[in-house]
Amino acid sequence: MRALHGLIRVCDAINERVGRFLAWFTVAMVLLTLAVVIMRYGFSFGRIWIQEIVTYLHAAVFMLGAAYTLQHRGHVRVDIFYQRFSPRRRALVDFLGTLLLLMPVAVFILAWSLGFVANSWARLEESPQTGGLPFVYVLKTFIPLMAALLMVQGVAELARNALVLAGRDPGPRPYADHDDPEL
């Protein structure tokens, strides 16, 4: 059981670090968007590459932050019945959802995207826009990274819920909000 606790801590730590790092991207996005608006409407001046940086930052936050959102239970959940379930029944729903939905979709996205991303890297794909960024291959790399991070967090969720189903305490979610009634 200690091995499962350790596995949970490692997986959670990976996505926590990624999520906290990505939080700074949102600050950069806001500042760059402000700069783009001021330059465009204040000085009738603009650069495509600055706008594309905002797009890259947004893609990174959205795609690479998906596992962080799952870890913090911020994902969309239809909980008409779930909120009334016992902790053990919630663990069963979460375990099955992770095993039968999250993990297969993440594996599919990872497998499907590898050739797509490899092709982009082989060509060092650039923006189709004149003056755009020459790093589209980096942007496309976020796709398999998203899938991999979701799989890492999926492993943590499977282990956490397996402990609950086995009647063991998985321990608190170390990075979760403490006012969450599901903890």
C-alpha positions as CSV (number, residue, x, y, z in Angstrom):
1,M,0.0,0.0,0.0
2,R,2.9,2.4,0.6
3,A,3.9,1.9,-3.0
4,L,0.5,3.2,-4.1
5,H,0.8,6.2,-1.8
6,G,4.3,6.9,-3.3
7,L,3.0,6.5,-6.8
8,I,0.2,8.9,-6.1
9,R,2.6,11.5,-4.6
10,V,4.9,11.3,-7.6
11,C,2.2,11.6,-10.2
12,D,0.5,14.4,-8.3
13,A,3.8,16.2,-7.9
14,I,4.5,16.1,-11.7
15,N,1.2,17.6,-12.6
16,E,1.3,20.1,-9.7
17,R,4.7,21.4,-10.9
18,V,3.5,21.6,-14.5
19,G,0.3,23.4,-13.5
20,R,2.1,26.0,-11.3
21,F,4.6,26.7,-14.1
22,L,1.7,27.1,-16.6
23,A,0.0,29.6,-14.3
24,W,2.7,32.1,-15.3
25,F,1.8,31.6,-18.9
26,T,-1.6,33.1,-18.2
27,V,0.1,36.2,-16.8
28,A,2.2,36.4,-20.0
29,M,-0.9,35.9,-22.1
30,V,-2.7,38.8,-20.4
31,L,0.3,41.1,-20.7
32,L,0.9,40.2,-24.4
33,T,-2.8,40.6,-25.3
34,L,-2.8,44.0,-23.6
35,A,0.3,45.0,-25.6
36,V,-1.2,43.8,-28.9
37,V,-4.4,45.8,-28.2
38,I,-2.4,49.0,-27.3
39,M,-0.1,48.6,-30.3
40,R,-3.0,48.0,-32.7
41,Y,-5.5,50.5,-31.5
42,G,-3.2,53.1,-30.0
43,F,-0.5,53.1,-32.6
44,S,-1.9,51.2,-35.6
45,F,1.0,48.8,-35.3
46,G,0.9,45.0,-35.1
47,R,3.0,41.9,-35.4
48,I,1.6,38.5,-36.3
49,W,4.3,36.7,-34.3
50,I,3.2,38.4,-31.1
51,Q,-0.4,37.3,-31.6
52,E,0.8,33.8,-32.3
53,I,2.8,33.8,-29.1
54,V,-0.5,34.4,-27.3
55,T,-2.0,31.4,-29.2
56,Y,0.9,29.2,-28.2
57,L,0.6,30.2,-24.6
58,H,-3.1,29.6,-24.6
59,A,-2.6,26.2,-26.2
60,A,0.0,25.3,-23.6
61,V,-2.2,26.4,-20.7
62,F,-5.3,24.6,-22.0
63,M,-3.6,21.4,-23.1
64,L,-0.8,20.9,-20.6
65,G,-3.0,22.1,-17.8
66,A,-5.8,19.5,-18.4
67,A,-4.1,17.0,-16.0
68,Y,-3.6,19.7,-13.4
69,T,-7.3,20.5,-13.6
70,L,-8.2,16.8,-13.2
71,Q,-5.9,16.6,-10.2
72,H,-7.7,19.6,-8.6
73,R,-11.1,18.2,-9.5
74,G,-11.8,21.2,-11.6
75,H,-13.0,19.2,-14.6
76,V,-16.6,19.2,-15.7
77,R,-18.7,16.7,-13.9
78,V,-22.3,15.9,-14.2
79,D,-23.0,15.1,-10.6
80,I,-26.8,14.7,-10.3
81,F,-26.3,11.4,-8.5
82,Y,-22.6,11.5,-7.8
83,Q,-22.8,14.1,-5.0
84,R,-25.2,11.8,-3.1
85,F,-23.0,8.8,-3.4
86,S,-20.9,7.4,-0.5
87,P,-17.1,7.9,-0.8
88,R,-16.7,4.3,-1.8
89,R,-19.3,4.5,-4.5
90,R,-17.7,7.8,-5.8
91,A,-14.4,6.0,-5.9
92,L,-15.9,3.2,-8.0
93,V,-17.4,5.7,-10.4
94,D,-14.1,7.6,-10.6
95,F,-12.1,4.4,-11.0
96,L,-14.3,3.1,-13.8
97,G,-14.4,6.5,-15.5
98,T,-10.7,6.8,-15.4
99,L,-10.1,3.2,-16.5
100,L,-12.7,3.0,-19.2
101,L,-12.9,6.6,-20.5
102,L,-9.9,8.7,-19.6
103,M,-7.1,6.2,-20.1
104,P,-8.3,4.8,-23.5
105,V,-8.9,8.3,-24.8
106,A,-5.5,9.5,-23.7
107,V,-3.8,6.4,-25.2
108,F,-5.7,7.0,-28.4
109,I,-4.7,10.7,-28.6
110,L,-1.1,9.8,-27.8
111,A,-0.9,7.1,-30.4
112,W,-2.7,9.1,-33.1
113,S,-0.7,12.3,-32.5
114,L,2.8,10.8,-32.6
115,G,3.0,10.5,-36.4
116,F,1.3,13.8,-36.8
117,V,3.8,15.5,-34.5
118,A,6.8,13.6,-36.0
119,N,5.8,14.7,-39.5
120,S,5.6,18.3,-38.3
121,W,9.1,18.1,-36.6
122,A,10.6,16.4,-39.7
123,R,9.5,19.4,-41.8
124,L,10.2,21.9,-39.0
125,E,6.7,23.2,-39.8
126,E,6.3,27.0,-39.7
127,S,3.3,29.3,-39.5
128,P,1.4,29.8,-42.8
129,Q,1.2,33.5,-41.9
130,T,3.8,35.9,-43.2
131,G,5.7,37.1,-40.2
132,G,4.4,34.2,-38.1
133,L,6.4,32.0,-35.8
134,P,8.5,29.2,-37.2
135,F,7.6,26.8,-34.4
136,V,4.3,25.1,-35.3
137,Y,6.0,21.8,-34.6
138,V,6.4,22.8,-31.0
139,L,2.8,23.8,-30.8
140,K,1.7,20.4,-32.1
141,T,4.0,18.7,-29.5
142,F,1.5,19.8,-26.9
143,I,-0.9,17.2,-28.1
144,P,1.0,14.1,-27.1
145,L,2.3,15.9,-24.0
146,M,-1.3,16.5,-22.9
147,A,-2.1,12.8,-23.4
148,A,0.9,11.8,-21.4
149,L,0.2,14.1,-18.5
150,L,-3.4,12.9,-18.5
151,M,-2.2,9.3,-18.3
152,V,0.1,10.2,-15.4
153,Q,-2.7,11.8,-13.5
154,G,-5.0,8.9,-14.5
155,V,-2.6,6.5,-12.8
156,A,-2.7,8.6,-9.7
157,E,-6.5,8.6,-9.8
158,L,-6.7,4.9,-10.3
159,A,-4.3,4.3,-7.4
160,R,-6.2,6.7,-5.1
161,N,-9.6,5.2,-5.9
162,A,-8.2,1.6,-5.6
163,L,-7.1,2.5,-2.1
164,V,-10.6,3.8,-1.2
165,L,-12.2,0.7,-2.8
166,A,-9.9,-1.5,-0.7
167,G,-11.0,0.2,2.4
168,R,-7.7,2.1,2.8
169,D,-7.2,5.8,3.4
170,P,-5.6,7.3,0.3
171,G,-4.6,10.3,2.3
172,P,-5.6,13.9,1.6
173,R,-5.1,15.3,-1.8
174,P,-2.0,17.3,-1.1
175,Y,-2.8,20.1,-3.5
176,A,-6.6,20.1,-3.5
177,D,-8.7,22.8,-2.1
178,H,-9.5,22.0,1.6
179,D,-13.1,23.2,1.4
180,D,-14.0,20.4,-1.1
181,P,-16.6,18.2,0.6
182,E,-15.4,15.2,-1.4
183,L,-12.1,15.1,0.5
